Structures are given as C-alpha cells and as structure tokens.
C-alpha cells in the first residue's frame, strides 16, 4: 500500500469503522482492522500499524469505570498469560510467509464469528479461574503473537466469567492493553522499527479514537446484541475470504 492520500484515506476508513464497533460493543478494533488490512497489505505491516491505536483506545476503556482494581485483582493471572504467550510467538508474524499468516488470521476470524453466532454460552466457575485464567491468557497470547488478534479464547472466556456489563468492558480493555504492549516488545526483538509507518499510525490512531467516541455516543440508542450479530457475520465472512485467498 502506498503512503499517499488514497492509502491514508483507506487506513482512516478501516480504523474509523473498527473504532465505532469497539465503542458500541467494547472490543473489535484489532480484529476488524487486522482482518481488513490483512487482505490488502502484509500482515506484519498491518500488525505494526494497529499496535498504538489498540493500546491508546484500551487505556481509555480499561481505566474509565469503577471496576479497575476489581478486574485487575481477579484477572491478573490471565493478563500475565497473555503477555508471556505473545512474547513467545511474536516472531511468527514477522518471519512467516504472508499468505500463511493471512490464512491464520482468517481462520481466527472465522472461528470467532462462528462461535459467537452459534449461540453457545459457557460459564467458568469462580473457583476454576485460578487454573482456567492463566490457560486462557497464555493461549490468547500465543495466538496474538502469531496473528495480532487476541479475541480467542480471551473474549469468550471473559464473557463466560459472569461479569456485569461494566466489568466486562473494562476487562476487555485490560486485555487490549497487555496484548499490544507484548506484541510491540516481540516485534522489537525480531525486527527493527519501520519509521516510515508513522503517518499510517497517526491517521489510524485519530480515526480509531473518533470512531470509538462515535460508537460510545450511539451505544445507548442501539440494540447491542443485534449490532454484534452483524459484526460476527462480517468477521466470519471476512475470515472465509482470507482463508480462500491464502489457499489459492
């Protein structure tokens, strides 16, 4: 993708749309942006662009609310697992064949979309979290390091943890803080920083914050479950397209 006006406009559109989704349902910025950009540019470049927008928007989400310390005390083992898992596999996306990485990303998108649409609901007993939390976090981190997507199994695990809406949104925010920090460290260990990406990063950050603000503003006026259903359909379809392209 060229760093011209058209390229920057495309970045703005992708991150603006992903930001709206995140503002409404509490997550989805890296998943949607990585899915769309992964079709157009090399996955490692797309991942590098989304690190800072993901981190900044999740600072906002994680700390704006009354449940900060409750969430941290309860889920720090999971967050530690995300961090360690991401560092372990961060070299995959920087060194892999772009087609293979795109296929992995597409598979993750499809699984997540299909799981959400299936209507299957899980519950994690509170007394099981001491074991389940680190496992879910480590697995999420391993996938994040390889694909820059950290919704599996982290998002379903948190949704199964019997949190209220505010706690769930803040928990998503903390996972979204840890994952890009670990990914940035992993990238730094495996390749040099490409300063030419900064125009894209700045545009992506501004678009993501604008979209997230708009999404939060309309959250109370939408049926979130219906909106989320269409997001999941879109992710599943996009995942299928990416897998087909990778296998072609």
C-alpha atoms as a printed R data frame, in Angstrom:
    type eleno elety resid chain resno       x       y      z
1   ATOM     1    CA   UNK     A     1   0.000   0.000  0.000
2   ATOM     2    CA   UNK     A     2   1.423   3.394 -0.960
3   ATOM     3    CA   UNK     A     3   1.747   6.123  1.649
4   ATOM     4    CA   UNK     A     4  -0.321   8.544 -0.429
5   ATOM     5    CA   UNK     A     5  -3.652  10.243  0.167
6   ATOM     6    CA   UNK     A     6  -5.620   7.206 -1.027
7   ATOM     7    CA   UNK     A     7  -3.671   4.889  1.273
8   ATOM     8    CA   UNK     A     8  -4.146   7.166  4.269
9   ATOM     9    CA   UNK     A     9  -7.842   7.538  3.478
10  ATOM    10    CA   UNK     A    10  -8.216   3.761  3.411
11  ATOM    11    CA   UNK     A    11  -6.451   3.456  6.776
12  ATOM    12    CA   UNK     A    12  -8.760   6.124  8.211
13  ATOM    13    CA   UNK     A    13 -11.850   4.327  6.922
14  ATOM    14    CA   UNK     A    14 -10.757   0.940  8.294
15  ATOM    15    CA   UNK     A    15  -9.835   2.217 11.746
16  ATOM    16    CA   UNK     A    16 -12.808   4.556 11.917
17  ATOM    17    CA   UNK     A    17 -15.198   1.676 11.271
18  ATOM    18    CA   UNK     A    18 -13.347  -0.596 13.696
19  ATOM    19    CA   UNK     A    19 -13.413   2.158 16.312
20  ATOM    20    CA   UNK     A    20 -17.186   2.508 16.000
21  ATOM    21    CA   UNK     A    21 -17.596  -1.225 16.586
22  ATOM    22    CA   UNK     A    22 -15.309  -1.077 19.620
23  ATOM    23    CA   UNK     A    23 -17.209   1.895 21.014
24  ATOM    24    CA   UNK     A    24 -20.506   0.048 20.785
25  ATOM    25    CA   UNK     A    25 -19.615  -3.488 21.894
26  ATOM    26    CA   UNK     A    26 -16.363  -2.946 23.824
27  ATOM    27    CA   UNK     A    27 -13.952  -4.820 21.539
28  ATOM    28    CA   UNK     A    28 -13.214  -5.458 17.868
29  ATOM    29    CA   UNK     A    29 -10.683  -2.769 16.908
30  ATOM    30    CA   UNK     A    30  -7.677  -5.041 16.212
31  ATOM    31    CA   UNK     A    31  -9.840  -7.896 14.950
32  ATOM    32    CA   UNK     A    32 -11.649  -5.851 12.309
33  ATOM    33    CA   UNK     A    33  -8.701  -3.663 11.324
34  ATOM    34    CA   UNK     A    34  -6.340  -6.644 11.079
35  ATOM    35    CA   UNK     A    35  -8.913  -8.582  9.087
36  ATOM    36    CA   UNK     A    36  -9.462  -5.804  6.550
37  ATOM    37    CA   UNK     A    37  -5.846  -4.700  6.270
38  ATOM    38    CA   UNK     A    38  -4.620  -8.294  6.129
39  ATOM    39    CA   UNK     A    39  -6.366  -8.641  2.762
40  ATOM    40    CA   UNK     A    40  -4.590  -5.570  1.380
41  ATOM    41    CA   UNK     A    41  -1.088  -5.446  2.872
42  ATOM    42    CA   UNK     A    42   1.450  -7.760  4.500
43  ATOM    43    CA   UNK     A    43   0.183  -8.952  7.901
44  ATOM    44    CA   UNK     A    44   3.311  -7.813  9.767
45  ATOM    45    CA   UNK     A    45   2.833  -4.259  8.446
46  ATOM    46    CA   UNK     A    46  -0.858  -4.273  9.353
47  ATOM    47    CA   UNK     A    47   0.011  -5.535 12.836
48  ATOM    48    CA   UNK     A    48   2.638  -2.817 13.321
49  ATOM    49    CA   UNK     A    49   0.146  -0.110 12.352
50  ATOM    50    CA   UNK     A    50  -2.540  -1.268 14.784
51  ATOM    51    CA   UNK     A    51  -0.377  -1.591 17.934
52  ATOM    52    CA   UNK     A    52  -0.543   2.038 19.075
53  ATOM    53    CA   UNK     A    53  -4.238   2.655 18.216
54  ATOM    54    CA   UNK     A    54  -5.139  -0.552 20.058
55  ATOM    55    CA   UNK     A    55  -3.100   0.422 23.114
56  ATOM    56    CA   UNK     A    56  -4.343   4.020 23.340
57  ATOM    57    CA   UNK     A    57  -8.040   3.202 22.903
58  ATOM    58    CA   UNK     A    58  -7.770   0.493 25.542
59  ATOM    59    CA   UNK     A    59  -6.175   2.838 28.092
60  ATOM    60    CA   UNK     A    60  -9.396   4.795 27.804
61  ATOM    61    CA   UNK     A    61 -11.578   1.707 28.059
62  ATOM    62    CA   UNK     A    62  -9.685  -0.026 30.878
63  ATOM    63    CA   UNK     A    63  -9.452   2.873 33.310
64  ATOM    64    CA   UNK     A    64 -12.717   4.752 32.701
65  ATOM    65    CA   UNK     A    65 -15.036   2.933 35.075
66  ATOM    66    CA   UNK     A    66 -15.432   1.924 38.713
67  ATOM    67    CA   UNK     A    67 -14.181  -1.657 38.362
68  ATOM    68    CA   UNK     A    68 -10.469  -1.108 37.650
69  ATOM    69    CA   UNK     A    69  -8.984  -2.734 40.751
70  ATOM    70    CA   UNK     A    70 -11.639  -5.432 40.952
71  ATOM    71    CA   UNK     A    71 -10.866  -6.517 37.392
72  ATOM    72    CA   UNK     A    72  -7.087  -6.380 37.906
73  ATOM    73    CA   UNK     A    73  -7.174  -8.420 41.118
74  ATOM    74    CA   UNK     A    74  -9.357 -11.046 39.535
75  ATOM    75    CA   UNK     A    75  -7.746 -11.363 36.100
76  ATOM    76    CA   UNK     A    76  -4.062 -10.549 36.563
77  ATOM    77    CA   UNK     A    77  -3.070 -14.234 36.066
78  ATOM    78    CA   UNK     A    78  -4.857 -14.214 32.720
79  ATOM    79    CA   UNK     A    79  -3.175 -10.941 31.736
80  ATOM    80    CA   UNK     A    80   0.226 -12.367 32.655
81  ATOM    81    CA   UNK     A    81  -0.509 -15.343 30.407
82  ATOM    82    CA   UNK     A    82  -1.416 -13.027 27.515
83  ATOM    83    CA   UNK     A    83   1.874 -11.187 27.930
84  ATOM    84    CA   UNK     A    84   4.062 -14.279 28.076
85  ATOM    85    CA   UNK     A    85   2.239 -16.075 25.274
86  ATOM    86    CA   UNK     A    86   2.533 -13.094 22.950
87  ATOM    87    CA   UNK     A    87   6.271 -12.755 23.522
88  ATOM    88    CA   UNK     A    88   6.687 -16.462 22.786
89  ATOM    89    CA   UNK     A    89   5.183 -16.319 19.289
90  ATOM    90    CA   UNK     A    90   5.736 -12.688 18.241
91  ATOM    91    CA   UNK     A    91   8.374 -13.793 15.746
92  ATOM    92    CA   UNK     A    92   5.859 -15.815 13.757
93  ATOM    93    CA   UNK     A    93   4.091 -12.911 12.095
94  ATOM    94    CA   UNK     A    94   7.362 -11.115 11.317
95  ATOM    95    CA   UNK     A    95   9.013 -14.137  9.747
96  ATOM    96    CA   UNK     A    96   6.163 -16.145  8.261
97  ATOM    97    CA   UNK     A    97   5.042 -16.297  4.667
98  ATOM    98    CA   UNK     A    98   2.389 -13.533  4.394
99  ATOM    99    CA   UNK     A    99  -0.044 -15.999  2.833
100 ATOM   100    CA   UNK     A   100   0.332 -18.367  5.789
101 ATOM   101    CA   UNK     A   101  -0.103 -15.530  8.287
102 ATOM   102    CA   UNK     A   102  -3.151 -14.257  6.408
103 ATOM   103    CA   UNK     A   103  -4.613 -17.774  6.447
104 ATOM   104    CA   UNK     A   104  -4.089 -17.991 10.215
105 ATOM   105    CA   UNK     A   105  -5.757 -14.638 10.724
106 ATOM   106    CA   UNK     A   106  -8.685 -15.654  8.529
107 ATOM   107    CA   UNK     A   107  -9.092 -18.885 10.473
108 ATOM   108    CA   UNK     A   108  -9.179 -16.985 13.777
109 ATOM   109    CA   UNK     A   109 -11.764 -14.560 12.410
110 ATOM   110    CA   UNK     A   110 -13.986 -17.344 11.134
111 ATOM   111    CA   UNK     A   111 -13.787 -19.354 14.383
112 ATOM   112    CA   UNK     A   112 -14.614 -16.325 16.470
113 ATOM   113    CA   UNK     A   113 -17.508 -15.267 14.239
114 ATOM   114    CA   UNK     A   114 -18.937 -18.804 14.056
115 ATOM   115    CA   UNK     A   115 -18.615 -19.314 17.803
116 ATOM   116    CA   UNK     A   116 -20.450 -16.076 18.502
117 ATOM   117    CA   UNK     A   117 -23.216 -16.844 16.007
118 ATOM   118    CA   UNK     A   118 -23.725 -20.394 17.267
119 ATOM   119    CA   UNK     A   119 -25.406 -19.131 20.405
120 ATOM   120    CA   UNK     A   120 -23.259 -21.427 22.537
121 ATOM   121    CA   UNK     A   121 -22.787 -19.976 26.010
122 ATOM   122    CA   UNK     A   122 -20.219 -21.116 28.543
123 ATOM   123    CA   UNK     A   123 -19.784 -20.440 32.247
124 ATOM   124    CA   UNK     A   124 -16.487 -20.529 34.129
125 ATOM   125    CA   UNK     A   125 -16.993 -21.215 37.862
126 ATOM   126    CA   UNK     A   126 -15.194 -18.703 40.050
127 ATOM   127    CA   UNK     A   127 -13.205 -21.450 41.790
128 ATOM   128    CA   UNK     A   128 -11.886 -22.662 38.403
129 ATOM   129    CA   UNK     A   129 -10.395 -19.312 37.420
130 ATOM   130    CA   UNK     A   130  -7.084 -19.960 39.183
131 ATOM   131    CA   UNK     A   131  -6.327 -22.596 36.521
132 ATOM   132    CA   UNK     A   132  -8.574 -21.536 33.634
133 ATOM   133    CA   UNK     A   133  -7.444 -17.897 33.677
134 ATOM   134    CA   UNK     A   134  -3.733 -18.473 33.014
135 ATOM   135    CA   UNK     A   135  -4.526 -21.121 30.390
136 ATOM   136    CA   UNK     A   136  -6.946 -18.821 28.566
137 ATOM   137    CA   UNK     A   137  -4.461 -15.970 28.794
138 ATOM   138    CA   UNK     A   138  -1.496 -17.987 27.555
139 ATOM   139    CA   UNK     A   139  -3.482 -19.389 24.620
140 ATOM   140    CA   UNK     A   140  -4.759 -15.923 23.753
141 ATOM   141    CA   UNK     A   141  -1.195 -14.610 23.839
142 ATOM   142    CA   UNK     A   142   0.168 -17.390 21.637
143 ATOM   143    CA   UNK     A   143  -2.492 -16.592 19.020
144 ATOM   144    CA   UNK     A   144  -1.920 -12.849 19.394
145 ATOM   145    CA   UNK     A   145   1.804 -13.189 18.785
146 ATOM   146    CA   UNK     A   146   1.201 -15.180 15.608
147 ATOM   147    CA   UNK     A   147  -1.739 -13.201 14.189
148 ATOM   148    CA   UNK     A   148  -2.070  -9.871 16.127
149 ATOM   149    CA   UNK     A   149  -5.614 -10.939 17.067
150 ATOM   150    CA   UNK     A   150  -6.385 -11.534 20.739
151 ATOM   151    CA   UNK     A   151 -10.094 -12.322 20.819
152 ATOM   152    CA   UNK     A   152  -9.649 -16.097 21.082
153 ATOM   153    CA   UNK     A   153 -10.094 -17.580 23.574
154 ATOM   154    CA   UNK     A   154  -9.843 -14.415 25.663
155 ATOM   155    CA   UNK     A   155 -13.142 -12.787 24.728
156 ATOM   156    CA   UNK     A   156 -15.267 -15.955 25.138
157 ATOM   157    CA   UNK     A   157 -13.504 -16.685 28.439
158 ATOM   158    CA   UNK     A   158 -14.300 -13.243 29.834
159 ATOM   159    CA   UNK     A   159 -17.878 -13.488 28.582
160 ATOM   160    CA   UNK     A   160 -18.177 -16.805 30.453
161 ATOM   161    CA   UNK     A   161 -16.880 -15.320 33.707
162 ATOM   162    CA   UNK     A   162 -20.235 -13.898 34.866
163 ATOM   163    CA   UNK     A   163 -19.204 -10.241 34.772
164 ATOM   164    CA   UNK     A   164 -21.634  -7.379 34.584
165 ATOM   165    CA   UNK     A   165 -21.513  -5.116 31.527
166 ATOM   166    CA   UNK     A   166 -19.174  -2.543 33.057
167 ATOM   167    CA   UNK     A   167 -16.739  -5.133 34.394
168 ATOM   168    CA   UNK     A   168 -16.711  -6.959 31.063
169 ATOM   169    CA   UNK     A   169 -15.936  -3.828 29.077
170 ATOM   170    CA   UNK     A   170 -13.071  -2.909 31.428
171 ATOM   171    CA   UNK     A   171 -11.735  -6.478 31.353
172 ATOM   172    CA   UNK     A   172 -11.672  -6.347 27.547
173 ATOM   173    CA   UNK     A   173  -9.802  -3.069 27.893
174 ATOM   174    CA   UNK     A   174  -7.056  -4.545 30.066
175 ATOM   175    CA   UNK     A   175  -6.507  -7.467 27.699
176 ATOM   176    CA   UNK     A   176  -6.325  -4.877 24.933
177 ATOM   177    CA   UNK     A   177  -3.618  -3.024 26.867
178 ATOM   178    CA   UNK     A   178  -1.401  -6.004 27.594
179 ATOM   179    CA   UNK     A   179  -1.628  -7.650 24.158
180 ATOM   180    CA   UNK     A   180  -0.278  -4.764 22.029
181 ATOM   181    CA   UNK     A   181   2.475  -3.931 24.553
182 ATOM   182    CA   UNK     A   182   3.711  -7.522 24.421
183 ATOM   183    CA   UNK     A   183   3.371  -7.556 20.636
184 ATOM   184    CA   UNK     A   184   5.404  -4.343 20.337
185 ATOM   185    CA   UNK     A   185   8.134  -5.832 22.547
186 ATOM   186    CA   UNK     A   186   8.079  -9.007 20.490
187 ATOM   187    CA   UNK     A   187   8.366  -7.050 17.260
188 ATOM   188    CA   UNK     A   188  11.296  -5.127 18.705
189 ATOM   189    CA   UNK     A   189  13.098  -8.367 19.473
190 ATOM   190    CA   UNK     A   190  12.514  -9.758 15.984
191 ATOM   191    CA   UNK     A   191  12.852  -6.796 13.625
192 ATOM   192    CA   UNK     A   192  13.785  -3.119 13.519
193 ATOM   193    CA   UNK     A   193  11.111  -0.444 13.810
194 ATOM   194    CA   UNK     A   194   9.948   0.889 10.439
195 ATOM   195    CA   UNK     A   195   9.677   4.652 10.923
196 ATOM   196    CA   UNK     A   196   8.008   5.022  7.514
197 ATOM   197    CA   UNK     A   197   4.842   3.614  9.083
198 ATOM   198    CA   UNK     A   198   4.302   6.585 11.394
199 ATOM   199    CA   UNK     A   199   1.994   8.549  9.041
200 ATOM   200    CA   UNK     A   200  -0.244   5.467  8.859
201 ATOM   201    CA   UNK     A   201  -0.095   5.003 12.629
202 ATOM   202    CA   UNK     A   202  -1.080   8.615 13.352
203 ATOM   203    CA   UNK     A   203  -4.001   8.509 10.921
204 ATOM   204    CA   UNK     A   204  -5.110   5.141 12.328
205 ATOM   205    CA   UNK     A   205  -4.981   6.478 15.904
206 ATOM   206    CA   UNK     A   206  -7.025   9.593 15.130
207 ATOM   207    CA   UNK     A   207  -9.583   7.578 13.155
208 ATOM   208    CA   UNK     A   208  -9.864   4.908 15.867
209 ATOM   209    CA   UNK     A   209 -10.447   7.462 18.654
210 ATOM   210    CA   UNK     A   210 -13.008   9.317 16.541
211 ATOM   211    CA   UNK     A   211 -14.821   6.101 15.690
212 ATOM   212    CA   UNK     A   212 -14.762   4.857 19.272
213 ATOM   213    CA   UNK     A   213 -16.175   8.153 20.525
214 ATOM   214    CA   UNK     A   214 -18.983   7.928 17.986
215 ATOM   215    CA   UNK     A   215 -19.674   4.302 18.920
216 ATOM   216    CA   UNK     A   216 -19.901   5.128 22.614
217 ATOM   217    CA   UNK     A   217 -22.255   8.004 21.841
218 ATOM   218    CA   UNK     A   218 -24.698   5.772 19.986
219 ATOM   219    CA   UNK     A   219 -24.325   2.718 22.247
220 ATOM   220    CA   UNK     A   220 -27.395   3.614 24.268
221 ATOM   221    CA   UNK     A   221 -29.519   4.061 21.141
222 ATOM   222    CA   UNK     A   222 -28.787   0.692 19.520
223 ATOM   223    CA   UNK     A   223 -29.679  -2.895 20.221
224 ATOM   224    CA   UNK     A   224 -26.157  -4.033 21.003
225 ATOM   225    CA   UNK     A   225 -26.913  -7.743 20.579
226 ATOM   226    CA   UNK     A   226 -28.226  -7.207 17.047
227 ATOM   227    CA   UNK     A   227 -25.311  -4.974 16.143
228 ATOM   228    CA   UNK     A   228 -22.871  -7.560 17.488
229 ATOM   229    CA   UNK     A   229 -24.583 -10.309 15.485
230 ATOM   230    CA   UNK     A   230 -23.935  -8.481 12.216
231 ATOM   231    CA   UNK     A   231 -20.349  -7.795 13.249
232 ATOM   232    CA   UNK     A   232 -19.871 -11.525 13.862
233 ATOM   233    CA   UNK     A   233 -21.367 -12.361 10.459
234 ATOM   234    CA   UNK     A   234 -18.985  -9.918  8.821
235 ATOM   235    CA   UNK     A   235 -15.987 -11.365 10.650
236 ATOM   236    CA   UNK     A   236 -16.911 -14.921  9.693
237 ATOM   237    CA   UNK     A   237 -17.327 -13.995  6.010
238 ATOM   238    CA   UNK     A   238 -14.105 -11.998  6.006
239 ATOM   239    CA   UNK     A   239 -12.289 -14.918  7.597
240 ATOM   240    CA   UNK     A   240 -13.534 -17.264  4.881
241 ATOM   241    CA   UNK     A   241 -12.347 -14.880  2.170
242 ATOM   242    CA   UNK     A   242  -8.892 -14.616  3.733
243 ATOM   243    CA   UNK     A   243  -8.533 -18.388  4.058
244 ATOM   244    CA   UNK     A   244  -9.616 -18.943  0.443
245 ATOM   245    CA   UNK     A   245  -7.137 -16.294 -0.750
246 ATOM   246    CA   UNK     A   246  -4.356 -17.894  1.286
247 ATOM   247    CA   UNK     A   247  -5.078 -21.346 -0.191
248 ATOM   248    CA   UNK     A   248  -5.477 -20.156 -3.788
